[in-house]
């Protein structure tokens, strides 16, 4: 296809892919205010992030088959409706359980729209154009964490924390109108009907050793970045005294680091090989966690937190793309199932890691650093146990 249809499709799908990062990043500056308003601890508010991510992860096991069985358009409309409902429930929440319920519903909606996006791109574009479309969409995903906290800080300061979720409900409404007007059904006629949950199909994927190793590495990378996102408001605003606007600028600056490293990672993979890039990324995670553990408690400052976070963010960017590609490589005939299982384990594992980190009887900085170090160490141990022929295969296919 020519570039124009690719860009046209990306612009159509862009709102759908943004539900996930917008649902995570926009209300981060409001978390201290939310804790005071709901009469709960900061750790309780942090749980709302884990619930959202867990819903995004586990929902993929259901939404994957649904998109094939029911079609792209109806699932998109249903998922947007879920996100809208979850946003309103969260905005109206006067106590923590209702907020968590709203975040759960939101997460399911964001999961459904993400699955639809990847299915529609696969339906409408050939391999070369699909790669370009995914690059554009991934670029948008990197920009969202840079911009959403700035918007969230302004909404919180101007109208209160509830305005963040009301904005997300408005965003869902506009996306619903766009999908109803522009998104046509694209499911191929030969698409096979799939059972919603097929343990045997997923077990066959899980039994592949390379898949397990690279999935664990993806979990380590996603878990590290989600742990940072979970603790960042507590460390930067509560502990170090940054305002909502200052927090948004610091958070946004690090998102630009992620974007720059993400655009550099494919070129590095072609030169060094995917396995070597994944290992270097895991080492960056370990180094960033260690620097944070040694530096932040002895000299608490924005720099002693954000510079180690920047190194971790480079590691996250190097690991995630190369490890996901290596995990998916053996499954050309079962790409949908493999992608669903990869996404589920990645999101659910990351959410679990960040939640367990919030329970550690340590200071926020120490809990964040120690969790990142443990995740990176597990990834490195797993990578070192991968047979050499499978390592060489990942490097040769880069």
N, C-alpha and C positions, 0 to 999 in steps of 0.2 A: 504494500500500500504506500501511497505518497505520505509525506509528512503531515499534510493538512488533516486527513482523517484520523491520524494518530493523535494529534493535538486536540482535535475535536472530541475524541473519545475520552482522553485524559481529563479534559475540562468537565465533561459530563460526570465522570466517576470520582473526581476529586473530592466533592463533599462527602461521599460515602466512605472514602478511606480516612477522612479526617475525624470521624466520630471517635475512634480510639484515642489518638493523642490529645484531642480537645477534651475528652472526658477525663483524662488524667491530669493535664497540665494547667487548665484554666483556673482551677480552684485552689491550687497550691498556696498562693499568697493569702488565701482566706482561712487557712486551717487554724491558726491561733484564734482568730475571731470566732470560728465555728465551735472550738472547744469551750470558749467562755459562754457563748450563747446557749449551747446544749448542756452545759454543766457537766462536761466529761473531761477526761485527760487528753493530752495531745496524742498519746498512744492509741486511744480509742478512735480518734479521728483518722489516724494513720491506717487503721484497720479498713476504712472505706476504700483505700487504694487497693489493698490486697483482695478485697471482695470483688471489686471491679475487674481486676486482672484475672482472678480465678474464673469468673463468669466468661470472660473473653476466651480463656483457654479451654475450659470444659465444654463450652457451647459449640466449639468447632466440630466435635465428634457427632453432633446432631445436625448442625447447619450444613455440613459438607454433603451428606446424603440428601437433605431436604432440597438443596439447590438443584441437584440432579433429578430428583423425583418430581418436584412441584414447579420448577422453573425459576429463572433468575428474577424476573419482575415481581411476582407475588411474594417471594421471600424478601426482596429488598423493601417492599412496601410494609410488610409485617415487621421487619427489623427496625425500620425507621419509627414505626408506631411504638415499638417497645422502648426505644431510646427516648422518644418524646414522653411517654408515660413515666419512665424512670426519672427523667429530669424534673417533671412536676412533683413527683413523690418526694424527691430529694429537696426541692425548694420549699415544700410545705412541711418538712419534717421538724417536729418540735422535740424529738428525742432520738437517741442514737439508733435503736432498732429500726425505726422507720427510715432513717437516712441510709442504713445498710441495705434495707430492702430496695430502696430506690436505686442505689448503686449497683445492686445485683441485676435489676431489670435493665439498667443502662448498659451494663457490660454485655448482656446477652444481645441487645440491639446492636452494639458496636461490633460484636463478633459476626453477626449475620451480614451486616453491610460489607465487612471486609472480605468475607467468603464470596459474596456476590461479585465484588470488584475483580478478584483474581479469576473467577469463572468467566466473566464477560470479556476480559482481555484475551483469555485463551480462546474463546469462541470467535471473536471478531478479527484477530490479527494473526499474521504468520509469525514464525519464530523471531525473525529479525525485528519486526515492528513491535512485537511483544516485549522484547528486551528494552527497546527505547521507551515504551510506555511505562514499564516497571521502573526504569531509571527516573523518569519524570515524577512518578508517584512517590518514589522513595525520597526524592528531593523535597517534595512537599511535606512528607512526614518528618523530615529533619528540620524544616522551617517552623513547623507548628510549635515545638517546644520553645523556640526562640520568641515567638510572638504571643502565644496564648497566655503565659503568665503576666505579660505586660497588660493585656486586656483584662485579665482577671484582677490584677491589682487595682486598676482604675474602677472596675465595677464594684469591687469590695469597698474601696474608699468612698465612692460616690453614693452607692445604694445599699450596701450591706452584702453579706456573703450569699444570701439567697439569689441575688441578681445573676451570679454565675450560672446557676442551674436554670434560671428563667431564660438566660441567653441561649443556653444549650437547647432548651425546648423550642425557642424561636428558630435556631439553626436547623433543628430537625424538621420544623414546619416548612421552611424554605426548600430543604432537600426533598421533602415529600412532594411538593409542587413540581420541582424539577424532574423527579423520576416519573411522576404521573404523565408529564407532558412530553418527555424526551426519551426515556428508556424503553426500548422495545425488547420483546422476548428474543433471546439469542440461543437458547438451548438447542443443540443439534438434535435432529430427529432420531439419530441412532443411539442416543444416550440411554444407557441401561439403567433399569430401576434397581436401587440399592436398599437393603435393609437399613433402618436407622442406626442400629448398633449391631455390629458383627464382630464379636471378640476374636474369632478365628482369623479374620482378615487382618486385624491389627496385630495379633500375635505373630503372624508370619513376617510382618515388617519388623517387629521388635526383636525377633530372634537373630537378625543380622547384626553382627558385632560392630561393624563400622557405624551403623545407624545409632546404636546405643552410645558409642563413644562420642560421636559428634553431637548427638542430642544433649548429652550431659554437659558438653562444652557450651552449647547454646543456652542451656539453663543457667550455667555459671555466669555467662555474659549478661543475660537478661536479668538474672537475680541481682547481680552487682549494681546494674544501673537503676533497677527499681528500688533497691535498698537505699541508694543515694537519694532518689526522688522522695522516698518515704521520710528520710531523716533530714533532708535539706531545710524544710521550713522550721523545724525544731532547732537545728543548729544555727542557721543563719539569722532567723528572726527572734527566736526566744532566747537563745544562748548568747549570740553575738550582737543582738539589738538592731538588726537591719530593718528598715521600713518595708512595707509591701512593695513600693516602687523599686527600692534598692535590691530587694530579693529578686524581683522580676528581671532586672538588668543582669545580675550575676547568673541567674539560671539561664537566661537567654544567651549570654555570652558562651556558656558551656555548650549549649545546643549547636552553636556555630562550629565549635571544635568537633562535635560529632559529625556534622555535615561535611566538613573538610576531610576528616579521616575516612568517612564513608565513600566519598568520591575518589579517594586515593587507593582504597583497598583493592578494587579490581585490577588496577595496573600492577600493584605489588604482588597479587596472586599470580598473574601471568608470568612475572619475573622469577618469583621464588617457589611457587607451588602453593596450593591451598593448605596443605597440612602444616608447612613451615609458617605460613601467615597466621594460622589458628594458634600455633604454639607461641609465636611472638606476642599475639594479642593476649593470651592467658598470662604470659610473663608481665606484660604491662599492667594487667589487673592486679597481679600479686604485688608488683612494685608500688602501684598507687595505694593499695590498701596498707602496705607496710609504712609508706611515707606518712599517710594520714595517722596511723597509730602512734608513730614516734613524734610527729611534729605538732599535731593539733592539741594534745593535752598539755604539752610543755609551753607552747606559745599560741594560745587561741586567737585566731584572726581569720578574716575572710580568705587570705592567701593560703594559710596553712590548711584550710579545708578545700578550697577550690582548685589549687594547683594539683594536689593528689587526685582530685576528682577528674581533672582534665586528662591526666595520664590514664586513669581508669576508663575514661570515655574513648580514648584512642584504642585501648585494648578491646572495649566493647565493639567498636566499629570494625576492627580487624577480624575479630572472632565471628561475629554474627553471620555475615554474608558467606564467608568461606566455609564455615562449619555447616550452615544450612545446606549449601550446595553439595557438600561432601556427603551429608546424611541422605540427601535425596537421590544422589547419583545412581545407586544400584536399582532404582525402582521406576524405570521408564514405563513399565507396564502397569504400575500401581501408584502413579504419582499422586492421585487424589487422596487415597488412603494414607500414604506416607506423609503428605503435607498436613493432613488433618491431625495425625498422631504427633508429628513434630510440633505443630502449633499448640496443641493441647498440652503436651508435656512441658514445652518451653514456658508458656504463660502460667500454668498451674504450679510448676516448680519454682518459678520466680516469685509468684505471689506467696507461696509457702515459705520460701527463704526470707523474704522481707518481713513476713508476719512473725516468724521465729526470732528474727533479729530484734523486733520491737519488744520481745519478752525477756531479753537478756538483762540481767541485773547489773548493767554497766551504764556509763554515761553515753549520751547519744553518739558522740564522735567515736568512742571506743567500740560501741556495738556495731556501728556502720563499718568501721575499718576491719574489725575482726571477721565480720560476715563476708566481706569482699575477699579477704585473704583466704578464708576457708573454702569459699567457692572456687577461687582460682587454683588453689592447691589440689582440690578434687579434679578439676579439669586437667591439670598437668599430669597428675597420676594416671588418669584415664587415657590421655593421649599417649603416654609412654608405654602403655600396655597394648596398644594397637599393633598387630603384626606388621612387620616391615613391608611386606608386599602390598598391604592395604594403604600404608602411608605413601609408598611410591606411586600407587595407582591414583591417589588423590592429587599428588603433585604433578603427575604426568597429564592428568585431565584438565589442569588449570588453563 
